[in-house]
Amino acid sequence: MNHNLPEERLARLLDFMGKVTASATHEIKNELAVINEQSRLLQEMLAMAENGREPDPARLGQLIGRVVVRVGQADQAVRRLNAFAHGADLDRGQTDAAHSLQKIMGLFQRPADMKGISLELAAEQGPALQVRPILWEQLVWACLEKTAERAASGSKLRVGMSKREGGLRVEFCLEPPAPVEAPPPESLCLPEVQVRAEGDGLLVLTTPLA
Protein backbone atom coordinates (compact mmCIF):
# COMPACT_ATOMS: atom_id res chain seq x y z
CA MET A 1 0.00 0.00 0.00
CA ASN A 2 1.19 3.50 -0.78
CA HIS A 3 1.54 5.63 2.37
CA ASN A 4 2.76 8.85 0.76
CA LEU A 5 0.25 11.24 2.28
CA PRO A 6 -1.10 14.31 0.49
CA GLU A 7 -0.82 17.55 2.42
CA GLU A 8 -4.42 17.51 3.70
CA ARG A 9 -4.16 13.98 5.09
CA LEU A 10 -0.78 14.76 6.62
CA ALA A 11 -2.40 17.71 8.39
CA ARG A 12 -5.13 15.38 9.70
CA LEU A 13 -2.49 12.97 10.96
CA LEU A 14 -0.63 15.73 12.78
CA ASP A 15 -3.92 16.93 14.29
CA PHE A 16 -4.63 13.39 15.50
CA MET A 17 -1.17 13.07 17.05
CA GLY A 18 -1.65 16.41 18.79
CA LYS A 19 -5.01 15.38 20.25
CA VAL A 20 -3.65 12.08 21.55
CA THR A 21 -0.57 13.69 23.06
CA ALA A 22 -2.59 16.47 24.70
CA SER A 23 -5.08 14.00 26.16
CA ALA A 24 -2.37 11.70 27.50
CA THR A 25 -0.31 14.50 29.03
CA HIS A 26 -3.42 15.98 30.69
CA GLU A 27 -4.05 12.57 32.23
CA ILE A 28 -0.46 12.37 33.49
CA LYS A 29 -0.67 15.94 34.84
CA ASN A 30 -3.86 15.10 36.75
CA GLU A 31 -2.22 12.07 38.35
CA LEU A 32 0.83 14.15 39.33
CA ALA A 33 -1.44 16.79 40.87
CA VAL A 34 -3.09 14.18 43.09
CA ILE A 35 0.30 12.69 44.02
CA ASN A 36 1.49 16.19 44.95
CA GLU A 37 -1.59 16.78 47.10
CA GLN A 38 -1.21 13.49 48.95
CA SER A 39 2.52 14.16 49.43
CA ARG A 40 1.74 17.51 51.07
CA LEU A 41 -0.63 15.78 53.48
CA LEU A 42 2.13 13.29 54.33
CA GLN A 43 4.51 16.19 54.97
CA GLU A 44 1.96 17.78 57.31
CA MET A 45 1.64 14.53 59.24
CA LEU A 46 5.40 14.26 59.56
CA ALA A 47 5.58 17.88 60.74
CA MET A 48 2.97 17.12 63.43
CA ALA A 49 4.99 14.08 64.49
CA GLU A 50 8.05 16.31 64.91
CA ASN A 51 5.99 18.48 67.25
CA GLY A 52 5.11 15.52 69.39
CA ARG A 53 1.73 14.61 67.93
CA GLU A 54 1.64 10.94 66.96
CA PRO A 55 0.34 10.38 63.41
CA ASP A 56 -2.65 8.13 62.81
CA PRO A 57 -1.24 4.88 61.31
CA ALA A 58 -4.49 4.16 59.45
CA ARG A 59 -4.55 7.63 57.91
CA LEU A 60 -0.88 7.37 57.03
CA GLY A 61 -1.48 4.03 55.34
CA GLN A 62 -4.39 5.45 53.34
CA LEU A 63 -2.31 8.34 52.03
CA ILE A 64 0.59 6.10 51.04
CA GLY A 65 -1.83 3.71 49.35
CA ARG A 66 -3.34 6.54 47.30
CA VAL A 67 0.10 7.68 46.20
CA VAL A 68 1.00 4.13 45.11
CA VAL A 69 -2.24 3.83 43.10
CA ARG A 70 -1.75 7.18 41.39
CA VAL A 71 1.87 6.38 40.52
CA GLY A 72 0.66 3.17 38.90
CA GLN A 73 -1.98 5.03 36.91
CA ALA A 74 0.53 7.64 35.77
CA ASP A 75 2.90 4.86 34.74
CA GLN A 76 0.16 3.24 32.63
CA ALA A 77 -0.58 6.57 30.95
CA VAL A 78 3.11 6.98 30.08
CA ARG A 79 3.25 3.43 28.72
CA ARG A 80 0.21 4.06 26.49
CA LEU A 81 1.72 7.27 25.16
CA ASN A 82 5.07 5.55 24.56
CA ALA A 83 3.40 2.69 22.66
CA PHE A 84 1.47 5.22 20.59
CA ALA A 85 4.67 7.11 19.72
CA HIS A 86 6.28 3.92 18.41
CA GLY A 87 3.36 3.52 16.01
CA ALA A 88 4.86 6.36 13.97
CA ASP A 89 8.05 4.39 13.36
CA LEU A 90 8.63 4.66 9.61
CA ASP A 91 10.34 1.25 9.51
CA ARG A 92 7.19 -0.57 10.55
CA GLY A 93 4.61 -1.51 7.96
CA GLN A 94 2.43 -3.98 9.81
CA THR A 95 -0.28 -3.41 12.40
CA ASP A 96 -1.60 -5.82 15.02
CA ALA A 97 -5.26 -4.80 14.78
CA ALA A 98 -6.31 -5.96 18.26
CA HIS A 99 -3.28 -4.38 19.93
CA SER A 100 -3.89 -1.08 18.12
CA LEU A 101 -7.55 -1.07 19.14
CA GLN A 102 -6.62 -1.64 22.79
CA LYS A 103 -3.99 1.10 22.64
CA ILE A 104 -6.23 3.75 21.08
CA MET A 105 -9.19 2.94 23.29
CA GLY A 106 -6.92 3.33 26.31
CA LEU A 107 -5.82 6.73 25.02
CA PHE A 108 -9.44 7.68 24.28
CA GLN A 109 -10.51 6.95 27.87
CA ARG A 110 -10.08 10.57 28.99
CA PRO A 111 -12.26 12.05 26.19
CA ALA A 112 -14.83 9.34 26.97
CA ASP A 113 -14.76 10.20 30.68
CA MET A 114 -15.28 13.86 29.86
CA LYS A 115 -18.40 12.91 27.87
CA GLY A 116 -19.59 10.61 30.65
CA ILE A 117 -19.57 7.49 28.47
CA SER A 118 -18.02 4.08 29.08
CA LEU A 119 -15.88 2.11 26.62
CA GLU A 120 -15.99 -1.62 26.03
CA LEU A 121 -13.70 -3.62 23.73
CA ALA A 122 -14.98 -7.00 22.55
CA ALA A 123 -11.89 -8.06 20.59
CA GLU A 124 -8.85 -9.80 22.05
CA GLN A 125 -7.29 -11.12 18.85
CA GLY A 126 -7.12 -9.88 15.30
CA PRO A 127 -5.13 -10.20 12.07
CA ALA A 128 -2.03 -8.30 11.06
CA LEU A 129 -2.75 -5.42 8.68
CA GLN A 130 -0.27 -4.30 6.06
CA VAL A 131 -0.43 -0.67 7.11
CA ARG A 132 1.64 1.58 9.31
CA PRO A 133 0.08 1.49 12.81
CA ILE A 134 -0.37 5.23 13.29
CA LEU A 135 -2.29 5.59 10.01
CA TRP A 136 -4.83 2.92 10.94
CA GLU A 137 -5.05 4.22 14.49
CA GLN A 138 -5.98 7.66 13.16
CA LEU A 139 -9.05 6.05 11.57
CA VAL A 140 -9.97 4.29 14.81
CA TRP A 141 -9.68 7.56 16.75
CA ALA A 142 -11.80 9.39 14.16
CA CYS A 143 -14.52 6.71 14.47
CA LEU A 144 -14.44 6.88 18.27
CA GLU A 145 -14.75 10.68 18.11
CA LYS A 146 -17.67 10.63 15.66
CA THR A 147 -19.53 7.93 17.60
CA ALA A 148 -18.99 9.64 20.95
CA GLU A 149 -19.97 13.02 19.48
CA ARG A 150 -23.70 12.29 19.75
CA ALA A 151 -23.57 10.11 22.85
CA ALA A 152 -25.56 11.12 25.91
CA SER A 153 -23.94 10.94 29.33
CA GLY A 154 -24.23 7.40 30.67
CA SER A 155 -24.01 5.80 27.22
CA LYS A 156 -21.75 2.88 26.35
CA LEU A 157 -19.52 2.74 23.28
CA ARG A 158 -18.76 -0.87 22.42
CA VAL A 159 -16.12 -1.79 19.84
CA GLY A 160 -16.03 -5.21 18.20
CA MET A 161 -13.91 -6.73 15.44
CA SER A 162 -14.41 -9.61 13.01
CA LYS A 163 -12.97 -10.92 9.75
CA ARG A 164 -15.30 -10.80 6.77
CA GLU A 165 -14.95 -11.56 3.07
CA GLY A 166 -14.48 -7.87 2.36
CA GLY A 167 -11.74 -7.50 4.97
CA LEU A 168 -11.46 -6.70 8.65
CA ARG A 169 -14.67 -5.20 10.04
CA VAL A 170 -14.56 -3.02 13.15
CA GLU A 171 -17.90 -1.95 14.61
CA PHE A 172 -18.37 1.09 16.85
CA CYS A 173 -21.75 0.61 18.52
CA LEU A 174 -23.39 3.24 20.71
CA GLU A 175 -25.86 2.13 23.39
CA PRO A 176 -28.48 3.52 23.60
CA PRO A 177 -28.42 4.27 19.85
CA ALA A 178 -28.18 7.83 18.57
CA PRO A 179 -27.73 9.16 15.03
CA VAL A 180 -24.04 9.09 14.05
CA GLU A 181 -22.17 10.29 10.97
CA ALA A 182 -19.07 8.78 9.41
CA PRO A 183 -15.97 10.99 9.33
CA PRO A 184 -15.50 12.57 5.87
CA PRO A 185 -13.18 10.52 3.60
CA GLU A 186 -10.77 13.43 3.19
CA SER A 187 -10.18 13.41 6.97
CA LEU A 188 -8.85 9.82 6.94
CA CYS A 189 -5.25 8.83 6.33
CA LEU A 190 -5.92 5.58 4.46
CA PRO A 191 -8.17 6.11 1.43
CA GLU A 192 -8.46 2.34 0.82
CA VAL A 193 -10.23 1.90 4.16
CA GLN A 194 -14.00 2.44 4.22
CA VAL A 195 -15.97 3.99 7.08
CA ARG A 196 -19.75 4.18 6.92
CA ALA A 197 -22.74 4.59 9.21
CA GLU A 198 -25.07 1.59 9.33
CA GLY A 199 -28.15 2.79 11.16
CA ASP A 200 -28.45 4.70 14.41
CA GLY A 201 -25.51 4.33 16.74
CA LEU A 202 -23.33 2.18 14.48
CA LEU A 203 -20.18 3.07 12.54
CA VAL A 204 -18.34 0.38 10.59
CA LEU A 205 -14.69 0.53 9.55
CA THR A 206 -13.62 -2.00 6.88
CA THR A 207 -9.94 -2.57 6.14
CA PRO A 208 -8.66 -4.75 3.26
CA LEU A 209 -6.59 -7.70 4.43
CA ALA A 210 -4.44 -7.96 1.32
KEDO-45538 format. One record per residue: residue number from 0; chain; x, y, z of N, C-alpha, C, CB in turn. Coordinates in steps of 0.2 Angstrom, whole numbers, plus 5000, padded with zeros to 4 digits. Glycine has a CB too. Layout:
% residues N
(NUM "A" (X Y Z) (X Y Z) (X Y Z) (X Y Z))
...
***
This chain:
% residues 210
(0 "A" (5004 4994 5000) (5000 5000 5000) (5004 5006 5000) (4995 5000 5006))
(1 "A" (5002 5011 4996) (5006 5018 4996) (5004 5022 5002) (5005 5021 4989))
(2 "A" (5009 5024 5006) (5008 5028 5012) (5011 5035 5011) (5011 5025 5018))
(3 "A" (5012 5037 5005) (5014 5044 5004) (5008 5049 5005) (5017 5045 4997))
(4 "A" (5007 5053 5010) (5001 5056 5011) (5001 5063 5008) (5001 5057 5019))
(5 "A" (4995 5065 5005) (4995 5072 5002) (4994 5076 5008) (4988 5072 4998))
(6 "A" (4995 5083 5007) (4996 5088 5012) (4990 5088 5017) (4997 5095 5009))
(7 "A" (4984 5087 5014) (4978 5088 5018) (4978 5082 5023) (4972 5088 5014))
(8 "A" (4979 5076 5021) (4979 5070 5025) (4985 5070 5030) (4980 5063 5021))
(9 "A" (4991 5073 5028) (4996 5074 5033) (4994 5079 5039) (5002 5076 5029))
(10 "A" (4990 5084 5037) (4988 5089 5042) (4983 5085 5047) (4984 5095 5039))
(11 "A" (4979 5081 5044) (4974 5077 5048) (4978 5072 5053) (4969 5073 5044))
(12 "A" (4984 5069 5051) (4988 5065 5055) (4991 5069 5060) (4993 5061 5051))
(13 "A" (4994 5075 5059) (4997 5079 5064) (4992 5081 5069) (5000 5085 5061))
(14 "A" (4986 5083 5067) (4980 5085 5071) (4979 5079 5076) (4974 5087 5068))
(15 "A" (4978 5073 5073) (4977 5067 5078) (4982 5066 5083) (4976 5061 5073))
(16 "A" (4989 5066 5081) (4994 5065 5085) (4994 5071 5091) (5001 5066 5082))
(17 "A" (4992 5077 5089) (4992 5082 5094) (4986 5081 5099) (4991 5089 5091))
(18 "A" (4980 5078 5097) (4975 5077 5101) (4977 5071 5106) (4969 5075 5097))
(19 "A" (4980 5066 5103) (4982 5060 5108) (4987 5063 5113) (4984 5055 5104))
(20 "A" (4992 5066 5111) (4997 5068 5115) (4994 5073 5121) (5003 5072 5111))
(21 "A" (4990 5078 5119) (4987 5082 5123) (4983 5079 5129) (4983 5088 5120))
(22 "A" (4979 5074 5126) (4975 5070 5131) (4979 5066 5136) (4970 5065 5127))
(23 "A" (4984 5063 5133) (4988 5058 5137) (4992 5063 5143) (4993 5054 5133))
(24 "A" (4995 5068 5140) (4998 5073 5145) (4994 5076 5150) (5002 5078 5141))
(25 "A" (4988 5077 5149) (4983 5080 5153) (4982 5075 5159) (4976 5082 5150))
(26 "A" (4981 5068 5156) (4980 5063 5161) (4986 5062 5166) (4979 5056 5157))
(27 "A" (4992 5062 5163) (4998 5062 5167) (4998 5068 5172) (5004 5062 5163))
(28 "A" (4996 5074 5170) (4997 5080 5174) (4992 5079 5180) (4995 5086 5170))
(29 "A" (4986 5076 5178) (4981 5076 5184) (4983 5071 5189) (4974 5073 5181))
(30 "A" (4986 5065 5187) (4989 5060 5192) (4994 5063 5196) (4992 5054 5188))
(31 "A" (4999 5067 5193) (5004 5071 5197) (5001 5076 5202) (5009 5074 5192))
(32 "A" (4996 5079 5200) (4993 5084 5204) (4990 5080 5211) (4987 5088 5201))
(33 "A" (4987 5075 5210) (4985 5071 5215) (4990 5068 5220) (4980 5065 5213))
(34 "A" (4996 5066 5216) (5001 5063 5220) (5004 5069 5224) (5007 5061 5215))
(35 "A" (5005 5075 5221) (5007 5081 5225) (5003 5083 5231) (5008 5087 5220))
(36 "A" (4997 5082 5230) (4992 5084 5236) (4993 5079 5241) (4985 5084 5233))
(37 "A" (4993 5072 5240) (4994 5067 5245) (5001 5068 5248) (4993 5060 5242))
(38 "A" (5006 5070 5244) (5013 5071 5247) (5013 5077 5252) (5018 5072 5242))
(39 "A" (5009 5082 5251) (5009 5088 5255) (5005 5085 5262) (5005 5093 5252))
(40 "A" (5000 5081 5261) (4997 5079 5267) (5002 5075 5272) (4991 5075 5266))
(41 "A" (5006 5070 5268) (5011 5066 5272) (5016 5071 5275) (5014 5062 5267))
(42 "A" (5018 5076 5272) (5023 5081 5275) (5020 5084 5281) (5025 5086 5270))
(43 "A" (5013 5086 5281) (5010 5089 5287) (5010 5084 5292) (5003 5091 5285))
(44 "A" (5008 5078 5291) (5008 5073 5296) (5015 5072 5299) (5006 5066 5294))
(45 "A" (5020 5072 5295) (5027 5071 5298) (5029 5077 5302) (5032 5070 5292))
(46 "A" (5027 5083 5300) (5028 5089 5304) (5024 5089 5311) (5026 5096 5300))
(47 "A" (5018 5086 5311) (5015 5086 5317) (5018 5081 5322) (5008 5083 5316))
(48 "A" (5021 5075 5319) (5025 5070 5322) (5031 5074 5326) (5027 5064 5318))
(49 "A" (5034 5078 5322) (5040 5082 5325) (5038 5086 5331) (5044 5086 5319))
(50 "A" (5032 5088 5331) (5030 5092 5336) (5027 5088 5342) (5025 5098 5334))
(51 "A" (5028 5082 5342) (5026 5078 5347) (5019 5075 5346) (5026 5081 5353))
(52 "A" (5015 5076 5341) (5009 5073 5340) (5009 5067 5336) (5004 5078 5336))
(53 "A" (5007 5061 5338) (5008 5055 5335) (5003 5054 5329) (5007 5049 5340))
(54 "A" (5006 5053 5323) (5002 5052 5317) (4997 5046 5317) (5006 5052 5311))
(55 "A" (4991 5046 5314) (4987 5041 5314) (4989 5036 5309) (4980 5043 5312))
(56 "A" (4991 5029 5311) (4994 5024 5307) (4989 5023 5301) (4995 5018 5310))
(57 "A" (4982 5022 5302) (4978 5021 5297) (4977 5026 5292) (4971 5020 5300))
(58 "A" (4977 5032 5294) (4977 5038 5290) (4984 5038 5285) (4976 5045 5293))
(59 "A" (4989 5037 5289) (4996 5037 5285) (4996 5031 5280) (5001 5036 5290))
(60 "A" (4993 5026 5282) (4993 5020 5277) (4988 5022 5271) (4990 5014 5280))
(61 "A" (4983 5025 5272) (4978 5027 5267) (4982 5032 5262) (4972 5031 5270))
(62 "A" (4985 5037 5264) (4988 5042 5260) (4994 5038 5256) (4992 5047 5264))
(63 "A" (4998 5034 5259) (5003 5031 5255) (5000 5026 5250) (5007 5026 5260))
(64 "A" (4994 5023 5252) (4991 5019 5247) (4988 5022 5241) (4985 5015 5250))
(65 "A" (4986 5028 5242) (4983 5033 5237) (4989 5035 5232) (4980 5039 5239))
(66 "A" (4995 5036 5235) (5001 5038 5231) (5003 5033 5227) (5006 5041 5236))
(67 "A" (5003 5027 5229) (5005 5021 5226) (5000 5020 5220) (5005 5014 5230))
(68 "A" (4994 5020 5221) (4989 5019 5215) (4990 5024 5210) (4982 5020 5218))
(69 "A" (4991 5031 5212) (4991 5036 5207) (4998 5035 5203) (4991 5043 5210))
(70 "A" (5003 5033 5206) (5009 5032 5203) (5008 5026 5197) (5015 5030 5207))
(71 "A" (5005 5021 5199) (5003 5016 5195) (4999 5018 5189) (5000 5010 5198))
(72 "A" (4994 5023 5190) (4990 5025 5185) (4994 5030 5180) (4984 5029 5187))
(73 "A" (4998 5034 5183) (5003 5038 5179) (5007 5034 5175) (5007 5043 5183))
(74 "A" (5010 5029 5177) (5014 5024 5174) (5011 5021 5168) (5017 5019 5178))
(75 "A" (5005 5019 5169) (5001 5016 5163) (5000 5021 5158) (4994 5013 5166))
(76 "A" (4998 5028 5160) (4997 5033 5155) (5003 5034 5151) (4995 5039 5158))
(77 "A" (5009 5034 5154) (5016 5035 5150) (5017 5029 5146) (5021 5036 5155))
(78 "A" (5015 5023 5148) (5016 5017 5144) (5012 5017 5137) (5015 5011 5148))
(79 "A" (5006 5020 5138) (5001 5020 5132) (5004 5025 5128) (4994 5022 5135))
(80 "A" (5006 5031 5130) (5009 5036 5126) (5015 5034 5122) (5010 5043 5130))
(81 "A" (5019 5030 5126) (5025 5028 5123) (5024 5023 5117) (5030 5024 5128))
(82 "A" (5019 5018 5118) (5017 5013 5113) (5014 5017 5107) (5012 5008 5116))
(83 "A" (5010 5022 5108) (5007 5026 5103) (5013 5029 5099) (5003 5032 5106))
(84 "A" (5018 5032 5102) (5023 5036 5099) (5027 5031 5094) (5028 5039 5104))
(85 "A" (5028 5024 5096) (5031 5020 5092) (5027 5018 5086) (5033 5013 5096))
(86 "A" (5021 5019 5086) (5017 5018 5080) (5019 5022 5074) (5010 5018 5082))
(87 "A" (5022 5027 5075) (5024 5032 5070) (5031 5030 5067) (5025 5039 5072))
(88 "A" (5034 5024 5069) (5040 5022 5067) (5040 5020 5059) (5043 5016 5071))
(89 "A" (5044 5024 5055) (5043 5023 5048) (5045 5016 5046) (5047 5029 5045))
(90 "A" (5049 5013 5050) (5052 5006 5048) (5047 5001 5048) (5058 5005 5051))
(91 "A" (5041 5002 5052) (5036 4997 5053) (5030 4998 5048) (5033 4998 5060))
(92 "A" (5028 4992 5045) (5023 4992 5040) (5018 4987 5041) (5026 4991 5033))
(93 "A" (5017 4985 5047) (5012 4980 5049) (5009 4982 5056) (5015 4973 5049))
(94 "A" (5002 4981 5056) (4999 4983 5062) (4995 4977 5065) (4994 4988 5060))
(95 "A" (4996 4976 5071) (4992 4971 5075) (4985 4974 5077) (4996 4968 5082))
(96 "A" (4980 4972 5073) (4974 4976 5074) (4971 4976 5081) (4969 4973 5069))
(97 "A" (4971 4970 5084) (4968 4970 5091) (4973 4975 5096) (4968 4963 5094))
(98 "A" (4979 4974 5095) (4984 4978 5100) (4982 4986 5098) (4991 4976 5098))
(99 "A" (4982 4988 5092) (4981 4995 5091) (4974 4997 5093) (4981 4996 5083))
(100 "A" (4969 4993 5093) (4962 4995 5096) (4963 4996 5103) (4957 4989 5094))
(101 "A" (4966 4991 5107) (4967 4992 5114) (4971 4998 5116) (4971 4986 5117))
(102 "A" (4976 5000 5112) (4980 5006 5113) (4976 5012 5112) (4986 5006 5109))
(103 "A" (4972 5013 5107) (4969 5019 5105) (4963 5020 5110) (4967 5019 5098))
(104 "A" (4960 5014 5112) (4954 5015 5116) (4956 5017 5123) (4950 5008 5117))
(105 "A" (4962 5014 5125) (4965 5017 5132) (4967 5024 5131) (4972 5013 5133))
(106 "A" (4969 5027 5126) (4971 5034 5125) (4965 5038 5124) (4975 5035 5119))
(107 "A" (4959 5035 5122) (4953 5038 5121) (4949 5039 5128) (4949 5035 5116))
(108 "A" (4951 5035 5133) (4947 5035 5139) (4946 5042 5142) (4951 5031 5144))
(109 "A" (4951 5046 5142) (4950 5053 5145) (4944 5057 5141) (4956 5057 5145))
(110 "A" (4944 5057 5134) (4939 5060 5131) (4932 5057 5132) (4940 5060 5123))
(111 "A" (4932 5050 5133) (4926 5047 5135) (4923 5049 5142) (4927 5039 5134))
(112 "A" (4928 5049 5147) (4926 5051 5153) (4923 5058 5153) (4932 5051 5158))
(113 "A" (4926 5062 5149) (4924 5069 5149) (4917 5070 5146) (4928 5074 5145))
(114 "A" (4915 5065 5142) (4908 5065 5139) (4903 5061 5144) (4908 5061 5132))
(115 "A" (4906 5057 5149) (4902 5053 5153) (4900 5047 5150) (4896 5057 5155))
(116 "A" (4904 5044 5146) (4902 5037 5142) (4907 5032 5144) (4902 5038 5135))
(117 "A" (4905 5026 5144) (4910 5020 5145) (4912 5017 5139) (4907 5015 5150))
(118 "A" (4918 5014 5139) (4921 5011 5133) (4921 5003 5135) (4928 5013 5131))
(119 "A" (4920 4999 5129) (4920 4992 5130) (4923 4989 5124) (4913 4989 5132))
(120 "A" (4928 4985 5124) (4931 4982 5119) (4930 4974 5119) (4939 4983 5119))
(121 "A" (4927 4972 5113) (4925 4965 5113) (4929 4962 5107) (4918 4964 5111))
(122 "A" (4936 4963 5108) (4941 4960 5103) (4947 4959 5106) (4941 4964 5097))
(123 "A" (4949 4952 5107) (4956 4951 5110) (4961 4949 5105) (4955 4946 5115))
(124 "A" (4959 4947 5099) (4964 4944 5094) (4961 4947 5087) (4964 4937 5094))
(125 "A" (4966 4948 5083) (4964 4951 5077) (4970 4949 5072) (4963 4958 5077))
(126 "A" (4969 4950 5065) (4974 4949 5060) (4979 4955 5060) (4971 4948 5053))
(127 "A" (4985 4953 5057) (4990 4959 5055) (4988 4962 5049) (4997 4955 5055))
(128 "A" (4988 4969 5049) (4986 4973 5043) (4993 4976 5040) (4981 4979 5045))
(129 "A" (4993 4976 5034) (4999 4978 5030) (4998 4986 5030) (4999 4975 5023))
(130 "A" (4998 4989 5035) (4998 4997 5036) (5002 4999 5041) (4991 4999 5036))
(131 "A" (5004 5005 5041) (5008 5008 5047) (5003 5009 5052) (5012 5015 5044))
(132 "A" (5005 5007 5058) (5000 5007 5064) (4997 5014 5065) (5004 5006 5070))
(133 "A" (5001 5020 5065) (4998 5026 5066) (4993 5028 5061) (5004 5031 5067))
(134 "A" (4993 5026 5055) (4989 5028 5050) (4982 5025 5051) (4991 5026 5043))
(135 "A" (4982 5018 5053) (4976 5015 5055) (4973 5017 5061) (4977 5007 5055))
(136 "A" (4977 5019 5066) (4975 5021 5072) (4971 5028 5072) (4981 5022 5077))
(137 "A" (4973 5032 5067) (4970 5038 5066) (4963 5037 5064) (4974 5042 5060))
(138 "A" (4962 5032 5060) (4955 5030 5058) (4951 5028 5064) (4955 5025 5052))
(139 "A" (4954 5024 5068) (4950 5021 5074) (4948 5027 5079) (4955 5016 5078))
(140 "A" (4953 5032 5080) (4952 5038 5084) (4946 5042 5081) (4958 5042 5085))
(141 "A" (4946 5043 5074) (4941 5047 5071) (4934 5044 5072) (4943 5048 5063))
(142 "A" (4934 5037 5071) (4927 5034 5072) (4925 5034 5080) (4928 5026 5070))
(143 "A" (4930 5034 5084) (4928 5034 5091) (4925 5041 5093) (4934 5033 5096))
(144 "A" (4928 5046 5090) (4926 5053 5091) (4919 5054 5088) (4931 5058 5087))
(145 "A" (4918 5052 5082) (4912 5053 5078) (4906 5049 5082) (4912 5051 5071))
(146 "A" (4908 5043 5084) (4902 5040 5088) (4901 5043 5095) (4905 5032 5089))
(147 "A" (4906 5045 5098) (4905 5048 5105) (4902 5055 5104) (4912 5049 5108))
(148 "A" (4903 5058 5098) (4900 5065 5097) (4893 5066 5099) (4901 5067 5090))
(149 "A" (4889 5061 5098) (4882 5061 5099) (4879 5058 5105) (4878 5059 5093))
(150 "A" (4884 5055 5109) (4882 5051 5114) (4880 5055 5120) (4888 5046 5116))
(151 "A" (4875 5052 5123) (4872 5056 5130) (4876 5053 5135) (4865 5054 5131))
(152 "A" (4877 5057 5141) (4880 5055 5147) (4877 5048 5149) (4880 5060 5152))
(153 "A" (4881 5043 5151) (4879 5037 5153) (4879 5032 5148) (4872 5038 5156))
(154 "A" (4880 5034 5142) (4880 5029 5136) (4886 5024 5136) (4880 5033 5129))
(155 "A" (4886 5019 5132) (4891 5014 5132) (4893 5014 5124) (4889 5007 5134))
(156 "A" (4900 5014 5123) (4902 5014 5116) (4906 5007 5116) (4907 5020 5115))
(157 "A" (4903 5002 5112) (4906 4996 5112) (4910 4995 5105) (4901 4990 5113))
(158 "A" (4916 4992 5105) (4919 4991 5099) (4921 4984 5098) (4926 4995 5099))
(159 "A" (4919 4981 5093) (4920 4974 5091) (4923 4973 5084) (4913 4970 5091))
(160 "A" (4926 4967 5083) (4930 4966 5077) (4929 4959 5075) (4938 4968 5079))
(161 "A" (4929 4959 5068) (4928 4952 5065) (4931 4952 5058) (4920 4950 5065))
(162 "A" (4933 4946 5056) (4935 4945 5049) (4929 4944 5044) (4941 4940 5048))
(163 "A" (4929 4947 5039) (4924 4946 5034) (4927 4945 5027) (4918 4952 5034))
(164 "A" (4923 4943 5022) (4925 4942 5015) (4928 4949 5013) (4920 4940 5011))
(165 "A" (4925 4954 5014) (4928 4961 5012) (4934 4963 5016) (4922 4966 5012))
(166 "A" (4936 4960 5021) (4941 4962 5025) (4940 4962 5032) (4943 4970 5023))
(167 "A" (4944 4966 5036) (4943 4966 5043) (4937 4972 5045) (4949 4968 5047))
(168 "A" (4932 4970 5048) (4927 4974 5050) (4927 4976 5058) (4920 4971 5049))
(169 "A" (4927 4982 5059) (4927 4985 5066) (4921 4989 5067) (4933 4989 5067))
(170 "A" (4917 4987 5072) (4910 4990 5073) (4911 4995 5079) (4905 4985 5074))
(171 "A" (4908 5001 5079) (4908 5005 5084) (4901 5006 5086) (4912 5012 5083))
(172 "A" (4898 5003 5091) (4891 5003 5093) (4890 5007 5099) (4889 4996 5093))
(173 "A" (4885 5012 5098) (4883 5016 5104) (4877 5014 5107) (4882 5023 5101))
(174 "A" (4877 5013 5113) (4871 5011 5117) (4869 5016 5123) (4872 5003 5120))
(175 "A" (4863 5018 5123) (4858 5018 5118) (4859 5021 5111) (4851 5021 5121))
(176 "A" (4856 5019 5106) (4858 5021 5099) (4856 5029 5099) (4854 5017 5094))
(177 "A" (4860 5032 5095) (4859 5039 5093) (4862 5040 5086) (4863 5044 5098))
(178 "A" (4859 5045 5082) (4861 5046 5075) (4869 5048 5075) (4857 5051 5072))
(179 "A" (4873 5044 5071) (4880 5045 5070) (4881 5047 5063) (4884 5040 5073))
(180 "A" (4887 5050 5062) (4889 5051 5055) (4896 5049 5054) (4889 5059 5053))
(181 "A" (4898 5046 5048) (4905 5044 5047) (4909 5050 5046) (4905 5039 5041))
(182 "A" (4915 5049 5048) (4920 5055 5047) (4921 5056 5039) (4927 5054 5050))
(183 "A" (4922 5062 5037) (4922 5063 5029) (4929 5059 5027) (4923 5070 5028))
(184 "A" (4928 5056 5021) (4934 5053 5018) (4941 5057 5018) (4933 5050 5011))
(185 "A" (4940 5063 5016) (4946 5067 5016) (4950 5068 5023) (4945 5074 5013))
(186 "A" (4946 5066 5028) (4949 5067 5035) (4953 5061 5037) (4944 5069 5040))
(187 "A" (4953 5056 5033) (4956 5049 5035) (4962 5048 5031) (4951 5043 5033))
(188 "A" (4967 5045 5034) (4974 5044 5032) (4975 5038 5027) (4979 5044 5037))
(189 "A" (4970 5034 5027) (4970 5028 5022) (4964 5028 5018) (4971 5021 5026))
(190 "A" (4965 5030 5012) (4959 5031 5007) (4956 5024 5005) (4961 5034 5001))
(191 "A" (4960 5018 5006) (4958 5012 5004) (4953 5009 5010) (4964 5007 5003))
(192 "A" (4953 5012 5015) (4949 5009 5021) (4942 5013 5020) (4952 5011 5028))
(193 "A" (4937 5009 5021) (4930 5012 5021) (4927 5013 5028) (4925 5008 5017))
(194 "A" (4924 5019 5029) (4920 5020 5035) (4913 5022 5034) (4924 5025 5040))
(195 "A" (4908 5019 5036) (4901 5021 5035) (4897 5020 5041) (4899 5017 5029))
(196 "A" (4891 5024 5041) (4886 5023 5046) (4881 5018 5044) (4883 5030 5048))
(197 "A" (4880 5013 5048) (4875 5008 5047) (4869 5008 5052) (4878 5001 5047))
(198 "A" (4865 5013 5051) (4859 5014 5056) (4861 5018 5062) (4857 5007 5058))
(199 "A" (4856 5019 5066) (4858 5024 5072) (4863 5020 5077) (4851 5025 5076))
(200 "A" (4868 5024 5079) (4872 5022 5084) (4878 5017 5081) (4869 5019 5089))
(201 "A" (4879 5016 5075) (4883 5011 5072) (4888 5014 5067) (4880 5005 5070))
(202 "A" (4894 5014 5068) (4899 5015 5063) (4903 5009 5061) (4904 5021 5065))
(203 "A" (4905 5008 5055) (4908 5002 5053) (4914 5004 5049) (4904 4997 5049))
(204 "A" (4920 5001 5051) (4927 5003 5048) (4929 4996 5044) (4932 5005 5053))
(205 "A" (4930 4996 5038) (4932 4990 5034) (4939 4991 5031) (4927 4988 5029))
(206 "A" (4943 4987 5033) (4950 4987 5031) (4952 4981 5026) (4955 4988 5037))
(207 "A" (4955 4982 5020) (4957 4976 5016) (4962 4972 5020) (4959 4979 5009))
(208 "A" (4962 4966 5019) (4967 4962 5022) (4973 4960 5017) (4964 4955 5025))
(209 "A" (4972 4962 5011) (4978 4960 5007) (4979 4966 5002) (4976 4954 5002))
***
